[in-house]
Amino acid sequence: MSEEFPLSAQAWSRDAELANQVWFSIDSANRYLLLERWGIDRTEALEFYFLRKHQETHFLDGLAKLGLSDEQPHIASAKYHVLSNLIGGLDMGYRLDGQGRAWVFYFPPSPFASSSMLASPGILAVPTRVILAGMRAWHANNGVLLGEPRLRFTVTSMLSEQGAFDAGYFDLAEGPVSEDERLRIMLGAESAVPGPPPALADGWPQSRMDIALQKYSAQYAMGGLAQIALRSSLEEATEIARRSFTTVFVSWSRLLLREFRITEPDPAKRLALLMARLFGVVGEEFELDFQPGMSNLVTTRSRLSVPEYEGWDSVPKPLLQAMAQAWSVVSRAVGPPLSVTVTGDQLPVWTIREER
């Protein structure tokens, strides 16, 4: 591979990879369920509001953390999107061309398909306009937050439209652009050869990268549900959570038993160990209490929160109960049926016991 088109050399811990592959894919599962239950229009609107809130919460602070606050607005924006998504597990590219355009490249796999670390044809199930809603929420609003009315983003390639990657460029128009002109769609009209991402500022060792990816994955898994509750109801978010958690956890359960080398013969202890490891990849910590036919996981630290949403400083009780129902289903994929219940609020206690 030439230096002009390098492959990402980013290495992650296995726990960080699994945080992305398992927990971030819950965001995709939620989206598929929304398309089924709400249709394209409402799903597109939710995608916009969710990512706009994410931008308003993280963009300016993130620029400072990445050492980009003093860059020109179009360059700062492009580098921010490349580096923040690189930290979030995506394979990214960047190029500043001779026309003053700062290019951003989102290489496959697409996080809209499942996760950015798992190849999947799932992008075919996501309408292009839903993906573009995210760009309208983020890319088209950078100039507003930076106080630069000339800043715009032009989309030139999309995986959902048979492109080789999602790509586009930030540039500065000759004068202020209207709200509708902040995002232009010009698929196939322009092209550039992707280059490598810019270097991260000092202070991002591998351990910090891993922790950031774990936190990023947990926030997307739970943040999307918080946005559903805000736009609809907690009951709707809970039903979607029940289905998405069940499907994702069941899909991974037997693979992870093998990967984690969990061979415990007691079914309740076996499931407790699997739960502790799968919650643990996003930073949850537990004290484990094992008894014959019953196990308790007592949470001592939780990262499954999205405090930018009122009432979501910790996981709402109905969603914890949806997770418990999901784990009860998982038990039948890895052994005899077990009952999983949850008590507590800020720090939940999970109880796994044999069904009677």
KETILUM-729241 format. One record per residue (C-alpha): residue number from 0; residue in one letter; x, z, y. Coordinates in nm, 3 decimals, decimal comma. Example, Ala and Ser with C-alpha at 12.3 -4.5 7.8 and 13.67 -1.06 7.14 Angstrom:
{pos = 0&code = a&x = 1,230&z = 0,780&y = -0,450}
{pos = 1&code = s&x = 1,367&z = 0,714&y = -0,106}
This chain:
{pos = 0&code = m&x = 0,000&z = 0,000&y = 0,000}
{pos = 1&code = s&x = 0,149&z = -0,106&y = 0,334}
{pos = 2&code = e&x = 0,205&z = 0,129&y = 0,626}
{pos = 3&code = e&x = -0,056&z = -0,071&y = 0,815}
{pos = 4&code = f&x = -0,326&z = 0,043&y = 0,573}
{pos = 5&code = p&x = -0,220&z = 0,373&y = 0,415}
{pos = 6&code = l&x = -0,430&z = 0,566&y = 0,166}
{pos = 7&code = s&x = -0,511&z = 0,923&y = 0,261}
{pos = 8&code = a&x = -0,257&z = 1,166&y = 0,119}
{pos = 9&code = q&x = -0,466&z = 1,477&y = 0,187}
{pos = 10&code = a&x = -0,452&z = 1,724&y = -0,099}
{pos = 11&code = w&x = -0,713&z = 1,994&y = -0,144}
{pos = 12&code = s&x = -0,739&z = 2,300&y = -0,361}
{pos = 13&code = r&x = -0,981&z = 2,251&y = -0,650}
{pos = 14&code = d&x = -1,219&z = 2,509&y = -0,505}
{pos = 15&code = a&x = -1,228&z = 2,318&y = -0,175}
{pos = 16&code = e&x = -1,294&z = 1,992&y = -0,361}
{pos = 17&code = l&x = -1,582&z = 2,151&y = -0,552}
{pos = 18&code = a&x = -1,725&z = 2,295&y = -0,231}
{pos = 19&code = n&x = -1,747&z = 1,939&y = -0,103}
{pos = 20&code = q&x = -1,860&z = 1,778&y = -0,427}
{pos = 21&code = v&x = -2,126&z = 2,033&y = -0,520}
{pos = 22&code = w&x = -2,243&z = 2,202&y = -0,202}
{pos = 23&code = f&x = -2,218&z = 1,909&y = 0,039}
{pos = 24&code = s&x = -2,416&z = 1,699&y = -0,209}
{pos = 25&code = i&x = -2,707&z = 1,937&y = -0,155}
{pos = 26&code = d&x = -2,737&z = 1,783&y = 0,191}
{pos = 27&code = s&x = -2,778&z = 1,442&y = 0,025}
{pos = 28&code = a&x = -3,031&z = 1,582&y = -0,222}
{pos = 29&code = n&x = -3,231&z = 1,728&y = 0,067}
{pos = 30&code = r&x = -3,229&z = 1,389&y = 0,238}
{pos = 31&code = y&x = -3,356&z = 1,206&y = -0,072}
{pos = 32&code = l&x = -3,639&z = 1,457&y = -0,101}
{pos = 33&code = l&x = -3,725&z = 1,418&y = 0,267}
{pos = 34&code = l&x = -3,746&z = 1,042&y = 0,228}
{pos = 35&code = e&x = -3,985&z = 1,094&y = -0,063}
{pos = 36&code = r&x = -4,197&z = 1,362&y = 0,108}
{pos = 37&code = w&x = -4,178&z = 1,265&y = 0,475}
{pos = 38&code = g&x = -4,099&z = 0,894&y = 0,485}
{pos = 39&code = i&x = -3,834&z = 0,718&y = 0,688}
{pos = 40&code = d&x = -3,957&z = 0,794&y = 1,040}
{pos = 41&code = r&x = -3,965&z = 1,173&y = 1,007}
{pos = 42&code = t&x = -3,643&z = 1,179&y = 0,807}
{pos = 43&code = e&x = -3,470&z = 0,973&y = 1,075}
{pos = 44&code = a&x = -3,592&z = 1,213&y = 1,343}
{pos = 45&code = l&x = -3,474&z = 1,517&y = 1,149}
{pos = 46&code = e&x = -3,130&z = 1,360&y = 1,095}
{pos = 47&code = f&x = -3,103&z = 1,304&y = 1,469}
{pos = 48&code = y&x = -3,201&z = 1,658&y = 1,571}
{pos = 49&code = f&x = -2,989&z = 1,821&y = 1,301}
{pos = 50&code = l&x = -2,671&z = 1,636&y = 1,400}
{pos = 51&code = r&x = -2,740&z = 1,667&y = 1,774}
{pos = 52&code = k&x = -2,761&z = 2,046&y = 1,733}
{pos = 53&code = h&x = -2,443&z = 2,036&y = 1,525}
{pos = 54&code = q&x = -2,269&z = 1,844&y = 1,803}
{pos = 55&code = e&x = -2,390&z = 2,075&y = 2,079}
{pos = 56&code = t&x = -2,264&z = 2,372&y = 1,875}
{pos = 57&code = h&x = -1,923&z = 2,239&y = 1,773}
{pos = 58&code = f&x = -1,804&z = 1,940&y = 1,978}
{pos = 59&code = l&x = -1,638&z = 2,085&y = 2,289}
{pos = 60&code = d&x = -1,498&z = 2,386&y = 2,106}
{pos = 61&code = g&x = -1,370&z = 2,152&y = 1,834}
{pos = 62&code = l&x = -1,194&z = 1,932&y = 2,087}
{pos = 63&code = a&x = -0,999&z = 2,234&y = 2,207}
{pos = 64&code = k&x = -0,914&z = 2,350&y = 1,855}
{pos = 65&code = l&x = -0,785&z = 2,003&y = 1,771}
{pos = 66&code = g&x = -0,576&z = 1,984&y = 2,089}
{pos = 67&code = l&x = -0,772&z = 1,689&y = 2,230}
{pos = 68&code = s&x = -0,920&z = 1,830&y = 2,552}
{pos = 69&code = d&x = -0,669&z = 1,650&y = 2,777}
{pos = 70&code = e&x = -0,703&z = 1,305&y = 2,615}
{pos = 71&code = q&x = -0,896&z = 1,022&y = 2,781}
{pos = 72&code = p&x = -1,266&z = 1,046&y = 2,683}
{pos = 73&code = h&x = -1,277&z = 0,742&y = 2,452}
{pos = 74&code = i&x = -0,955&z = 0,841&y = 2,277}
{pos = 75&code = a&x = -1,052&z = 1,208&y = 2,255}
{pos = 76&code = s&x = -1,388&z = 1,110&y = 2,105}
{pos = 77&code = a&x = -1,238&z = 0,879&y = 1,844}
{pos = 78&code = k&x = -0,967&z = 1,126&y = 1,745}
{pos = 79&code = y&x = -1,221&z = 1,407&y = 1,728}
{pos = 80&code = h&x = -1,445&z = 1,216&y = 1,488}
{pos = 81&code = v&x = -1,150&z = 1,116&y = 1,272}
{pos = 82&code = l&x = -0,987&z = 1,458&y = 1,255}
{pos = 83&code = s&x = -1,302&z = 1,670&y = 1,228}
{pos = 84&code = n&x = -1,431&z = 1,455&y = 0,943}
{pos = 85&code = l&x = -1,088&z = 1,450&y = 0,780}
{pos = 86&code = i&x = -1,103&z = 1,830&y = 0,778}
{pos = 87&code = g&x = -1,456&z = 1,795&y = 0,637}
{pos = 88&code = g&x = -1,326&z = 1,605&y = 0,335}
{pos = 89&code = l&x = -1,382&z = 1,243&y = 0,443}
{pos = 90&code = d&x = -1,121&z = 0,971&y = 0,412}
{pos = 91&code = m&x = -1,073&z = 0,848&y = 0,770}
{pos = 92&code = g&x = -0,884&z = 0,584&y = 0,968}
{pos = 93&code = y&x = -0,802&z = 0,532&y = 1,335}
{pos = 94&code = r&x = -0,664&z = 0,262&y = 1,561}
{pos = 95&code = l&x = -0,617&z = 0,217&y = 1,935}
{pos = 96&code = d&x = -0,615&z = -0,156&y = 1,997}
{pos = 97&code = g&x = -0,473&z = -0,363&y = 2,280}
{pos = 98&code = q&x = -0,812&z = -0,384&y = 2,454}
{pos = 99&code = g&x = -0,843&z = -0,011&y = 2,512}
{pos = 100&code = r&x = -1,081&z = 0,043&y = 2,222}
{pos = 101&code = a&x = -1,039&z = 0,353&y = 2,007}
{pos = 102&code = w&x = -1,156&z = 0,272&y = 1,654}
{pos = 103&code = v&x = -1,300&z = 0,512&y = 1,397}
{pos = 104&code = f&x = -1,317&z = 0,420&y = 1,027}
{pos = 105&code = y&x = -1,518&z = 0,615&y = 0,769}
{pos = 106&code = f&x = -1,391&z = 0,502&y = 0,430}
{pos = 107&code = p&x = -1,594&z = 0,526&y = 0,111}
{pos = 108&code = p&x = -1,724&z = 0,727&y = -0,067}
{pos = 109&code = s&x = -2,002&z = 0,794&y = 0,181}
{pos = 110&code = p&x = -2,120&z = 1,153&y = 0,235}
{pos = 111&code = f&x = -2,471&z = 1,007&y = 0,271}
{pos = 112&code = a&x = -2,450&z = 0,897&y = -0,094}
{pos = 113&code = s&x = -2,354&z = 1,234&y = -0,239}
{pos = 114&code = s&x = -2,028&z = 1,373&y = -0,111}
{pos = 115&code = s&x = -1,720&z = 1,219&y = 0,044}
{pos = 116&code = m&x = -1,522&z = 1,293&y = -0,271}
{pos = 117&code = l&x = -1,760&z = 1,143&y = -0,529}
{pos = 118&code = a&x = -1,812&z = 0,772&y = -0,579}
{pos = 119&code = s&x = -2,185&z = 0,700&y = -0,597}
{pos = 120&code = p&x = -2,430&z = 0,413&y = -0,545}
{pos = 121&code = g&x = -2,659&z = 0,661&y = -0,366}
{pos = 122&code = i&x = -2,594&z = 0,492&y = -0,032}
{pos = 123&code = l&x = -2,843&z = 0,228&y = -0,149}
{pos = 124&code = a&x = -3,117&z = 0,493&y = -0,131}
{pos = 125&code = v&x = -3,052&z = 0,581&y = 0,234}
{pos = 126&code = p&x = -3,198&z = 0,346&y = 0,498}
{pos = 127&code = t&x = -2,943&z = 0,226&y = 0,754}
{pos = 128&code = r&x = -3,152&z = 0,357&y = 1,041}
{pos = 129&code = v&x = -3,129&z = 0,712&y = 0,900}
{pos = 130&code = i&x = -2,749&z = 0,687&y = 0,902}
{pos = 131&code = l&x = -2,754&z = 0,539&y = 1,252}
{pos = 132&code = a&x = -2,964&z = 0,836&y = 1,366}
{pos = 133&code = g&x = -2,656&z = 1,049&y = 1,311}
{pos = 134&code = m&x = -2,447&z = 0,817&y = 1,527}
{pos = 135&code = r&x = -2,711&z = 0,822&y = 1,800}
{pos = 136&code = a&x = -2,707&z = 1,200&y = 1,787}
{pos = 137&code = w&x = -2,328&z = 1,237&y = 1,793}
{pos = 138&code = h&x = -2,136&z = 0,930&y = 1,906}
{pos = 139&code = a&x = -2,381&z = 0,821&y = 2,173}
{pos = 140&code = n&x = -2,387&z = 1,168&y = 2,329}
{pos = 141&code = n&x = -2,013&z = 1,231&y = 2,360}
{pos = 142&code = g&x = -2,002&z = 1,087&y = 2,709}
{pos = 143&code = v&x = -2,282&z = 1,318&y = 2,823}
{pos = 144&code = l&x = -2,096&z = 1,629&y = 2,707}
{pos = 145&code = l&x = -1,764&z = 1,501&y = 2,843}
{pos = 146&code = g&x = -1,910&z = 1,403&y = 3,180}
{pos = 147&code = e&x = -1,810&z = 1,037&y = 3,135}
{pos = 148&code = p&x = -2,111&z = 0,808&y = 3,199}
{pos = 149&code = r&x = -1,917&z = 0,493&y = 3,099}
{pos = 150&code = l&x = -1,843&z = 0,605&y = 2,743}
{pos = 151&code = r&x = -2,014&z = 0,414&y = 2,463}
{pos = 152&code = f&x = -1,977&z = 0,356&y = 2,088}
{pos = 153&code = t&x = -2,014&z = 0,019&y = 1,917}
{pos = 154&code = v&x = -2,094&z = 0,007&y = 1,544}
{pos = 155&code = t&x = -1,929&z = -0,290&y = 1,372}
{pos = 156&code = s&x = -1,952&z = -0,217&y = 0,997}
{pos = 157&code = m&x = -2,169&z = -0,007&y = 0,766}
{pos = 158&code = l&x = -2,147&z = 0,063&y = 0,394}
{pos = 159&code = s&x = -2,528&z = 0,057&y = 0,373}
{pos = 160&code = e&x = -2,516&z = -0,304&y = 0,502}
{pos = 161&code = q&x = -2,255&z = -0,415&y = 0,246}
{pos = 162&code = g&x = -1,959&z = -0,335&y = 0,467}
{pos = 163&code = a&x = -1,626&z = -0,214&y = 0,336}
{pos = 164&code = f&x = -1,659&z = 0,106&y = 0,542}
{pos = 165&code = d&x = -1,853&z = 0,254&y = 0,832}
{pos = 166&code = a&x = -1,665&z = 0,167&y = 1,150}
{pos = 167&code = g&x = -1,688&z = 0,123&y = 1,523}
{pos = 168&code = y&x = -1,506&z = 0,188&y = 1,846}
{pos = 169&code = f&x = -1,532&z = 0,397&y = 2,160}
{pos = 170&code = d&x = -1,456&z = 0,231&y = 2,491}
{pos = 171&code = l&x = -1,533&z = 0,266&y = 2,860}
{pos = 172&code = a&x = -1,774&z = 0,020&y = 3,017}
{pos = 173&code = e&x = -1,711&z = -0,109&y = 3,369}
{pos = 174&code = g&x = -1,986&z = 0,114&y = 3,503}
{pos = 175&code = p&x = -2,229&z = 0,384&y = 3,386}
{pos = 176&code = v&x = -2,429&z = 0,290&y = 3,076}
{pos = 177&code = s&x = -2,793&z = 0,370&y = 3,016}
{pos = 178&code = e&x = -2,903&z = 0,595&y = 2,731}
{pos = 179&code = d&x = -2,995&z = 0,292&y = 2,519}
{pos = 180&code = e&x = -2,652&z = 0,135&y = 2,578}
{pos = 181&code = r&x = -2,450&z = 0,437&y = 2,465}
{pos = 182&code = l&x = -2,478&z = 0,312&y = 2,107}
{pos = 183&code = r&x = -2,447&z = -0,060&y = 2,040}
{pos = 184&code = i&x = -2,502&z = -0,221&y = 1,699}
{pos = 185&code = m&x = -2,283&z = -0,529&y = 1,654}
{pos = 186&code = l&x = -2,235&z = -0,555&y = 1,278}
{pos = 187&code = g&x = -1,973&z = -0,816&y = 1,189}
{pos = 188&code = a&x = -1,910&z = -0,914&y = 1,550}
{pos = 189&code = e&x = -1,577&z = -0,732&y = 1,577}
{pos = 190&code = s&x = -1,312&z = -0,628&y = 1,332}
{pos = 191&code = a&x = -0,987&z = -0,436&y = 1,328}
{pos = 192&code = v&x = -0,743&z = -0,336&y = 1,057}
{pos = 193&code = p&x = -0,773&z = 0,038&y = 0,997}
{pos = 194&code = g&x = -0,472&z = 0,251&y = 1,072}
{pos = 195&code = p&x = -0,386&z = 0,605&y = 0,966}
{pos = 196&code = p&x = -0,551&z = 0,910&y = 1,119}
{pos = 197&code = p&x = -0,366&z = 1,077&y = 1,407}
{pos = 198&code = a&x = -0,162&z = 1,384&y = 1,324}
{pos = 199&code = l&x = -0,332&z = 1,721&y = 1,334}
{pos = 200&code = a&x = -0,198&z = 1,969&y = 1,587}
{pos = 201&code = d&x = 0,023&z = 2,250&y = 1,463}
{pos = 202&code = g&x = -0,158&z = 2,542&y = 1,310}
{pos = 203&code = w&x = -0,347&z = 2,357&y = 1,036}
{pos = 204&code = p&x = -0,166&z = 2,457&y = 0,715}
{pos = 205&code = q&x = -0,320&z = 2,370&y = 0,380}
{pos = 206&code = s&x = -0,485&z = 2,710&y = 0,342}
{pos = 207&code = r&x = -0,667&z = 2,667&y = 0,674}
{pos = 208&code = m&x = -0,774&z = 2,315&y = 0,576}
{pos = 209&code = d&x = -0,919&z = 2,445&y = 0,249}
{pos = 210&code = i&x = -1,112&z = 2,725&y = 0,419}
{pos = 211&code = a&x = -1,247&z = 2,484&y = 0,682}
{pos = 212&code = l&x = -1,371&z = 2,244&y = 0,413}
{pos = 213&code = q&x = -1,542&z = 2,526&y = 0,223}
{pos = 214&code = k&x = -1,714&z = 2,647&y = 0,539}
{pos = 215&code = y&x = -1,806&z = 2,289&y = 0,643}
{pos = 216&code = s&x = -1,970&z = 2,222&y = 0,306}
{pos = 217&code = a&x = -2,171&z = 2,545&y = 0,311}
{pos = 218&code = q&x = -2,290&z = 2,481&y = 0,667}
{pos = 219&code = y&x = -2,421&z = 2,135&y = 0,580}
{pos = 220&code = a&x = -2,596&z = 2,261&y = 0,267}
{pos = 221&code = m&x = -2,776&z = 2,536&y = 0,456}
{pos = 222&code = g&x = -2,791&z = 2,382&y = 0,804}
{pos = 223&code = g&x = -3,006&z = 2,093&y = 0,687}
{pos = 224&code = l&x = -3,254&z = 2,338&y = 0,537}
{pos = 225&code = a&x = -3,259&z = 2,540&y = 0,859}
{pos = 226&code = q&x = -3,340&z = 2,223&y = 1,051}
{pos = 227&code = i&x = -3,621&z = 2,139&y = 0,807}
{pos = 228&code = a&x = -3,767&z = 2,486&y = 0,862}
{pos = 229&code = l&x = -3,741&z = 2,439&y = 1,240}
{pos = 230&code = r&x = -3,908&z = 2,096&y = 1,236}
{pos = 231&code = s&x = -4,168&z = 2,183&y = 0,972}
{pos = 232&code = s&x = -4,189&z = 2,527&y = 0,810}
{pos = 233&code = l&x = -3,990&z = 2,773&y = 0,605}
{pos = 234&code = e&x = -4,226&z = 2,699&y = 0,316}
{pos = 235&code = e&x = -4,134&z = 2,329&y = 0,326}
{pos = 236&code = a&x = -3,763&z = 2,410&y = 0,349}
{pos = 237&code = t&x = -3,799&z = 2,646&y = 0,052}
{pos = 238&code = e&x = -3,966&z = 2,387&y = -0,169}
{pos = 239&code = i&x = -3,700&z = 2,128&y = -0,084}
{pos = 240&code = a&x = -3,429&z = 2,389&y = -0,146}
{pos = 241&code = r&x = -3,576&z = 2,478&y = -0,484}
{pos = 242&code = r&x = -3,568&z = 2,116&y = -0,597}
{pos = 243&code = s&x = -3,230&z = 2,026&y = -0,451}
{pos = 244&code = f&x = -3,052&z = 2,340&y = -0,574}
{pos = 245&code = t&x = -3,203&z = 2,303&y = -0,920}
{pos = 246&code = t&x = -3,104&z = 1,939&y = -0,953}
{pos = 247&code = v&x = -2,751&z = 1,981&y = -0,819}
{pos = 248&code = f&x = -2,669&z = 2,301&y = -1,008}
{pos = 249&code = v&x = -2,812&z = 2,172&y = -1,337}
{pos = 250&code = s&x = -2,619&z = 1,847&y = -1,297}
{pos = 251&code = w&x = -2,291&z = 2,034&y = -1,263}
{pos = 252&code = s&x = -2,352&z = 2,328&y = -1,497}
{pos = 253&code = r&x = -2,207&z = 2,208&y = -1,827}
{pos = 254&code = l&x = -1,920&z = 2,024&y = -1,660}
{pos = 255&code = l&x = -1,817&z = 2,338&y = -1,475}
{pos = 256&code = l&x = -1,843&z = 2,564&y = -1,778}
{pos = 257&code = r&x = -1,576&z = 2,341&y = -1,932}
{pos = 258&code = e&x = -1,369&z = 2,314&y = -1,615}
{pos = 259&code = f&x = -1,372&z = 2,689&y = -1,550}
{pos = 260&code = r&x = -1,313&z = 2,752&y = -1,922}
{pos = 261&code = i&x = -1,601&z = 2,996&y = -1,940}
{pos = 262&code = t&x = -1,648&z = 3,067&y = -2,311}
{pos = 263&code = e&x = -1,810&z = 3,412&y = -2,288}
{pos = 264&code = p&x = -2,053&z = 3,448&y = -2,584}
{pos = 265&code = d&x = -2,300&z = 3,678&y = -2,404}
{pos = 266&code = p&x = -2,548&z = 3,441&y = -2,229}
{pos = 267&code = a&x = -2,618&z = 3,666&y = -1,928}
{pos = 268&code = k&x = -2,250&z = 3,731&y = -1,867}
{pos = 269&code = r&x = -2,170&z = 3,361&y = -1,915}
{pos = 270&code = l&x = -2,423&z = 3,255&y = -1,653}
{pos = 271&code = a&x = -2,308&z = 3,530&y = -1,416}
{pos = 272&code = l&x = -1,949&z = 3,407&y = -1,441}
{pos = 273&code = l&x = -2,064&z = 3,049&y = -1,372}
{pos = 274&code = m&x = -2,270&z = 3,162&y = -1,071}
{pos = 275&code = a&x = -1,982&z = 3,365&y = -0,932}
{pos = 276&code = r&x = -1,744&z = 3,070&y = -0,958}
{pos = 277&code = l&x = -1,985&z = 2,817&y = -0,811}
{pos = 278&code = f&x = -2,083&z = 3,043&y = -0,522}
{pos = 279&code = g&x = -1,718&z = 3,138&y = -0,488}
{pos = 280&code = v&x = -1,601&z = 2,788&y = -0,398}
{pos = 281&code = v&x = -1,771&z = 2,825&y = -0,058}
{pos = 282&code = g&x = -1,629&z = 3,170&y = 0,000}
{pos = 283&code = e&x = -1,894&z = 3,401&y = -0,146}
{pos = 284&code = e&x = -1,741&z = 3,717&y = -0,293}
{pos = 285&code = f&x = -1,890&z = 3,952&y = -0,552}
{pos = 286&code = e&x = -1,857&z = 4,268&y = -0,752}
{pos = 287&code = l&x = -1,968&z = 4,200&y = -1,109}
{pos = 288&code = d&x = -2,146&z = 4,450&y = -1,331}
{pos = 289&code = f&x = -2,183&z = 4,350&y = -1,697}
{pos = 290&code = q&x = -2,409&z = 4,520&y = -1,948}
{pos = 291&code = p&x = -2,532&z = 4,396&y = -2,287}
{pos = 292&code = g&x = -2,799&z = 4,134&y = -2,220}
{pos = 293&code = m&x = -2,787&z = 4,183&y = -1,842}
{pos = 294&code = s&x = -2,544&z = 4,114&y = -1,557}
{pos = 295&code = n&x = -2,546&z = 4,187&y = -1,184}
{pos = 296&code = l&x = -2,364&z = 3,998&y = -0,911}
{pos = 297&code = v&x = -2,341&z = 4,214&y = -0,601}
{pos = 298&code = t&x = -2,247&z = 4,003&y = -0,299}
{pos = 299&code = t&x = -1,974&z = 4,168&y = -0,090}
{pos = 300&code = r&x = -1,915&z = 3,876&y = 0,148}
{pos = 301&code = s&x = -2,130&z = 3,573&y = 0,230}
{pos = 302&code = r&x = -2,062&z = 3,250&y = 0,415}
{pos = 303&code = l&x = -2,401&z = 3,090&y = 0,347}
{pos = 304&code = s&x = -2,524&z = 3,128&y = 0,702}
{pos = 305&code = v&x = -2,592&z = 2,904&y = 1,001}
{pos = 306&code = p&x = -2,616&z = 3,148&y = 1,292}
{pos = 307&code = e&x = -2,687&z = 2,873&y = 1,546}
{pos = 308&code = y&x = -3,042&z = 2,880&y = 1,402}
{pos = 309&code = e&x = -3,251&z = 3,185&y = 1,485}
{pos = 310&code = g&x = -3,317&z = 3,390&y = 1,173}
{pos = 311&code = w&x = -3,042&z = 3,224&y = 0,972}
{pos = 312&code = d&x = -2,761&z = 3,478&y = 1,022}
{pos = 313&code = s&x = -2,810&z = 3,519&y = 0,649}
{pos = 314&code = v&x = -3,003&z = 3,314&y = 0,394}
{pos = 315&code = p&x = -3,380&z = 3,374&y = 0,433}
{pos = 316&code = k&x = -3,529&z = 3,562&y = 0,139}
{pos = 317&code = p&x = -3,755&z = 3,273&y = 0,024}
{pos = 318&code = l&x = -3,449&z = 3,048&y = -0,009}
{pos = 319&code = l&x = -3,265&z = 3,313&y = -0,208}
{pos = 320&code = q&x = -3,564&z = 3,325&y = -0,442}
{pos = 321&code = a&x = -3,555&z = 2,944&y = -0,469}
{pos = 322&code = m&x = -3,189&z = 2,969&y = -0,570}
{pos = 323&code = a&x = -3,279&z = 3,232&y = -0,831}
{pos = 324&code = q&x = -3,542&z = 2,997&y = -0,975}
{pos = 325&code = a&x = -3,281&z = 2,721&y = -0,985}
{pos = 326&code = w&x = -3,038&z = 2,940&y = -1,178}
{pos = 327&code = s&x = -3,313&z = 3,033&y = -1,425}
{pos = 328&code = v&x = -3,346&z = 2,662&y = -1,501}
{pos = 329&code = v&x = -2,967&z = 2,625&y = -1,526}
{pos = 330&code = s&x = -2,962&z = 2,897&y = -1,793}
{pos = 331&code = r&x = -3,152&z = 2,667&y = -2,030}
{pos = 332&code = a&x = -2,890&z = 2,394&y = -1,984}
{pos = 333&code = v&x = -2,607&z = 2,625&y = -2,089}
{pos = 334&code = g&x = -2,774&z = 2,860&y = -2,337}
{pos = 335&code = p&x = -3,096&z = 3,049&y = -2,412}
{pos = 336&code = p&x = -3,350&z = 3,105&y = -2,132}
{pos = 337&code = l&x = -3,258&z = 3,379&y = -1,889}
{pos = 338&code = s&x = -3,440&z = 3,538&y = -1,596}
{pos = 339&code = v&x = -3,254&z = 3,533&y = -1,264}
{pos = 340&code = t&x = -3,388&z = 3,747&y = -0,980}
{pos = 341&code = v&x = -3,249&z = 3,842&y = -0,640}
{pos = 342&code = t&x = -3,285&z = 4,149&y = -0,420}
{pos = 343&code = g&x = -3,130&z = 4,248&y = -0,090}
{pos = 344&code = d&x = -3,112&z = 4,056&y = 0,235}
{pos = 345&code = q&x = -2,781&z = 4,028&y = 0,421}
{pos = 346&code = l&x = -2,582&z = 4,065&y = 0,096}
{pos = 347&code = p&x = -2,797&z = 3,963&y = -0,200}
{pos = 348&code = v&x = -2,778&z = 4,116&y = -0,546}
{pos = 349&code = w&x = -2,835&z = 3,871&y = -0,833}
{pos = 350&code = t&x = -2,963&z = 4,006&y = -1,165}
{pos = 351&code = i&x = -2,944&z = 3,797&y = -1,482}
{pos = 352&code = r&x = -3,116&z = 3,925&y = -1,795}
{pos = 353&code = e&x = -3,251&z = 3,795&y = -2,121}
{pos = 354&code = e&x = -3,615&z = 3,688&y = -2,112}
{pos = 355&code = r&x = -3,850&z = 3,914&y = -2,302}
